[in-house]
Amino acid sequence: MKVLLIGSGGREHALAWKLAKSPLLETLYAAPGNPGIFEHAEPAGIDPDDHAAVVAFCKDKGIGFVVVGPEAPLVAGLADTLRAASISTFGPSAAAAQLEGSKGFTKDLCARYDIPTGAYKRFKDAESAKAYTREQGAPIVVKADGLAAGKGVTVAMTLDEALAAIDDCFSGAFGAAGAEVVVEAFLDGEEASFFVLSDGKHALALATAQDHKRVGDGDTGPNTGGMGAYSPAPVMTPAMVERTMKEIIEPTIAGMAKDGNPFSGVFFAGLMITAKGPELIEYNVRFGDPECQVLMTRLKSDLLPLLYATATGTLDQVSAEWHEGPALTVVMASKGYPGSYEKATPIASLPETGEGEKIFHAGTALKDGKLVATGGRVLNVTATGETVAEAQARAYALVDRIEWENGFCRRDIGWRAVEREQA
């Protein structure tokens, strides 16, 4: 099978690395890709925003399957265009991708189908949002409704912080994403990520993970797209996974189908495990980044048939096997991230990796044949172990051998799980 992978981040490098291992794969192409992805795939040389060009490329190369990695092309309807051209595609329709494209859409779905989540209201002007926030008090959560690259959410511990976040959204800090704001109740508990494939009717639970959103050690500083992750998440016990499937995932699949937007792709459920049980914080409609990197490292099964079964409505005919040991990834970012940072800084060298180790490229490029950092989050340094503590130690040993003066990372990825192991 010839496959085209859409995307250029660490998530897509992990998908490319795993897809390239499949005996079913004939040729893997990628667009726009990055230097890490091109270790496993041929450059397609097309702009994924040009949907007609993507279709033409697939027809020209005889591509039988397209895997769409990031959320923006899905929200923009790339999967719809490809399916209309009879090209099998992994990823939801634009209508179903609203689960990530609009926080309000998801909250309304939860309300309709009794899916546990925090109480909320939607607002299109700052004054109404502020009045409601003052009524509710802090702590409280303020979210830009649309896509904001993981940065449109403020968990406000004070009223002033919440009011400032509302002003940020409506003043254009997140562009069109902040034209509407969702204000919701603060959920107290432990966060976890849960990944489930759905072909619109059937569901296949994959695995759990925990990521570290804040930029600084001890979960301090502003939110980011994610500074590291590990899998599995100890808080997601078999009983909690079962409850999440019954109370959150299955009603979502049924509700989306009933509403005329059947969901085909991967649910990335951001959960808060509260005293009452699992509650939905938000949905993403693609693999997490950096969670995908630890999931792909732990996945024992061939990825390609799983994604293809999802795209072709045959998910009930496949299963997924996992390595039991944990995997952990540390994000190396450009100094200054998530604020402004210098671009095109040289990465002098990356170390050789051994068994159970991998450095995934996120924001990198080649300039005059040399590797440079082009993004905020640049490298995902990943390792496995018998325990989270061992995986953590191996990942940081790799980090310490990377020669990149402008890079930094958190030094405590996996701390919750390590504390549990030592208790």
N, C-alpha and C positions, 0 to 999 in steps of 0.2 A: 504494500500500500504506500502511495505517495502522500505525504502529509505537509500541510503548511501551518506553521505556528505564528500567531500574531502577538507581538509584544517585544519589549526590550529590557525588562527588569530582571531582578534576581529570581522572582517567581518563574519567569519564562526560561531562564537558564536551567533551573531545577527541572522544569517540565521537559526541556530539550534533552537534558542529560538522561532522564528516565526513559523518554520515548526512544532515544537512540539505542537503547538496550533491547528493544523489542525485535524478536525474530520476524514479526509481521511487517516491519518497516522496510520499505524499498529505498526511498529518499526522503529526507527531512529538509524542508525549506523554512526560512524565517524572515519576518519583516516587522519592524526594522532591524531587530536583533541587536547584539552587542558582541564584543570580542570573545566572551565566554560561550555564548550561544553558538558562535560560528566555529567552535571546536567540534560541534556535533551536527551542525546544519549548514546548508548552502544559503548564501544571501539571495533573497528574492528580488531585491532592488525595486520594491514598489512601496507606495505610500498607503498604509492601511486606512487612512481617512478617505482615499479615493476608492469607493466601493466598486465602481465599474472596473477599475484597474485590477483589483483583487480577483474579481470574477474572471476577467480576461486571462490573468496569469494562471489561475487554476485550470481553465479550459485548455490553455496552451501547453501546460506541463502535464496534463492528465492527472491532476490532484484529486484524490477521492475523499479527502477528509481535511477539514480545517479546525484547528484548536485555537480559540480566541482566549488569550490570557487575561488582559486588563479589562476593567469595567467600562472605560469611556467608549470603546468601539461597540460594546454590547448595548449600552444606553443609546448610542447613535444608530443602532439598527443594522449593524454589519451582518449579524447572524440571519436576519430576515432576508437581506439581499442575497446571501449565499444560498439559503434554502430555496428561495424563489428560482434560482438558477440550477436547482437539483443537485447541490453540493452538500453532502452531509457535514454538519457543523456542531462542534461542542460549544455550547453557550446559549443562554436564553434569548428569546425575542426581545425587542425593545420594550414591548408592553410588560413582559415578565421582569425585565431588568429594572423596572421602576422600584422593585424591592430594595435596590441599592440607590437608584437615581433619585428617589424622593423619600425622605424619612417620614413625611406625613402620610404617604401612600401606605407604607408598612404599618404605621400606627393605626391607621383606619382599618386595614385588613385584620389586625389583631383584635380590634374592638368588635368587628363584625363576627369573627369566628372564635371569640373567647380564648384567645391565645395569651398566656400570662406575660404581661409587660408593665412598665411603669405608667401611671396615669399621666395624661398629656393634654396640651391644647396647641393648635396651629395659629400662627399670626402672620399678617402681611404688613403690619406697621409697628414701629418701635413702641409707641405709647401704650397700645393695648397689651403688648407683650410685657412691658415693664409693670403695668398695673397688676396683671395676673401674677407676675413674679413676686411683687411686693406682698400680695395676698398670701401666696404659698410660703414665702420665706426660704432661707437657705438651710442646708445644702440643696441645690437644684441643678438641673442639667439644661444647657442651652445648645441647640443644634441648628446649624445651617441646613436647610431642607435638601439641597442638592449635593452633587459631587464636589468635594473639597480636598481631595487627596489625603484623607485621613486627618485633616487639620481643622475641620469645621465644628468640632465638638468641645464644649467647655464644661467640665464638672466643677461648678462654682461652689466653693465652701462658704463664701460670704455673699451677702446681697449686692454689695458694690461690684464684686467680680462678675456676678450674673448680669447686672445692668450694663456693665462695660462690654460684656460679650454680645449682648443684644445690639448695642451701638455698633460694634465691629461688623456684625452681620449686615445690618441695614446701611452701613456707610460704604459697603462695597469691598470689604477686606477679603471676601471669598467670591467676588464677582457675582455672576447670576445665581450661584448656589445659595447665596444669602438673601435672595429676594423674598423668601418665606422662611420663617423660623418656627421650630418646634421647641416648646418648653415642656420638660417632663420631670416627673418625680425622681429624686435620687434613690437608687437602689443600693442597699448595703449588703455586702457579701464578697465573694471571691469570683473574679472574672475567669471565664474559660472560652475557648473557641472550639466549635464542633463542626465537622465537615461531613456532608451527606450528598451523594449523587442522587439525582432524580431525573427520570425520563418523562415526567408528566403524570405518570400513574404509579410507578414503582419507586421504592427508595432503597439505597444501599448505604448504610452508615460506614464511613471511612474511619477517621481517627480524631483524637482530641489534641489540643495544644494550648499553651498559654503564651501570650506575648507580653512585651514590656513597652508600653506606649510612651512613657515619659522619657525625656532626653537624659536625665541625670540619675546617678546611683541612688538607691533608696526610693525610687519612683518619685523623683523631684523634677521640677522644671516643666516647661511646656510639653504638650502632647506632640507626638511625631507620627510618621507612618508606621513606626515600630522599630525598636532598637535591638531586638533579639527575641528568640522564642525557643520553646522546647516542647517535645511531645514524648509520651502522652501527658495529659494534665491529671495529676493525682486526684484532684477534687471531683473529676468526672468518673465516678465509680460505675460499675455495670448497672446498678440500680438507677443512678442519675442519668445515664445514657438512655436507658429504657423509658424513663419518665419524659426526657426531652423529646424522644421520638414520638411518643403518644400525645404529649400535651402541646408540643410546638411544631415539629416538622410535619407530621402527618396531617394535622389540621391546615397547615399552610399549603401543602400539596393539593388537598381537597378543595380548599377555598380558592386558590388560584385557578384551578380547573373550572370550578363552578362560576367564577367571575369571567370566564372566557379568556384567561391568560395562563394556560398550562405552562408549568415551569420545567424546562429541560436544561440541565447543567448541574453546577455544584452550588448547594447552599453552604454558605459560610455563616453560621449562626454565632453571633457574639452574645454570650450568655452571662448573666449574673446568678451565681448560686446563692440564694438567700435562705433565710430560716424557713420560708414557705416552699422552697424547691427551686427549680430552674425558671428564670424569667428572661425574656428576650430583650437585649439592649438594642440590637440592630441586626439586619441581614446585609451581607455582601453577596454578590452573585458570581463570584470567581474565587479561585484559591487565594488564601491570604498571602501577604508578603510582609514578613519573612516566614509565616507558618508553612507555606508550601515547601520550603527548603527542608524543614525537618520531617514533614510528611513523606516527601519523595525519598528521603534517606531511609526511612523506616519501612516503606512499602516493599514487600517481598514479591508481590504479583507483578505481572506485566501491566503497565499502565495503559497501553494503547487499546486493548480490547475493552477495558473498563470505560474509557472515554467514548469509544465507538458505540458500545452498547447503550450508553446514556443518550447519544445523539440519534440512535436508530430505534429507540423504544423497546430494547431487549434487555433491559437492566436486570430482569428477573432470572436471566440465564447465566449471570456471572457472579463471582464472589472475589473478595480481596483478602489476602493474607499479609500479616505484618510481622516484622522482627519485634520481639518483645522488648529488647533493650531500648532505652531512651536515646533521642538525638537532640542536640542543642546547637543553635546558631547564634553567633554574635555579629551584629551589624557594625561595620566600620563606616563612619560617616565623615564628611568634610567638616573641618573646624568652622563653627558658626551655625551649622544646621541645628534646629529647623529655621533659623533666621537666614540672613544673607551669608554667602560663603564664596570663596575664590574658586573659579572653575579652571579646568585643564591643568591641575597640579599633577606633577609626575609621580607615578608609583614605581619606585626604583626596582623592586623585585618582589615576587611572590614565592613562598617556599614550596618545595615538593610536598605532595600530600601522600599519606599512606592509606592502608585499608581503613575504611570507616571515617575518612576525612575528605572534605571537599570545600574548596573556596568558590562560591558562586559569584559571578559578576552581576552587579546591578547598574550603577551609573558609571560605566567605563567606556572608553573609546581608544582607538589607536590614532596617535598624531605623529606623523613622520616615523612610523614604525614602532613608536614607544607607547606604552600603556599610560593613560592619563585618567584622572577622576573628573567626570563631567557632571555628576549629580550630587544631591545631598547625601543620600544613602548609596554607598559605593560598592562595598564587598560584604558578602555573607559568609562568615567563617564558621564552618559546620563540622561537628564531630559526633560520634556515637560512643557509648560506653555501657558497662554493666549497670551503672547507676548514673543519676543525673550529675552527681559530684564528679564522677570520672569523665563523663562527656564534657562537662564544664571545664575541667582541668585541661583536657586535650584541645578544646577549642581555643582557650586562652594561650596555650603553648604555641599554637599556630599563629594567633594574632601577634604574639611577641616576635615572630620571625618575619613579619611583613615589613618591608621598608617603604614607608610612605609618611613623609614628614607632616603633611597636612591632615592626616587621619586621626580620628579619636573614636573611642567606644565606651560604653558602660562596662564596668568591671564586675557586675553582680547579676548577670543574666542567669536565671534559674534559681534565684535565692530562696523562693518559697519552697520549691521541691527539695532543695538541699537541706533546708531546715527540717522538713518533714522526715527526710532520711536519717538525720542525726538525732531526732527526738527519741 
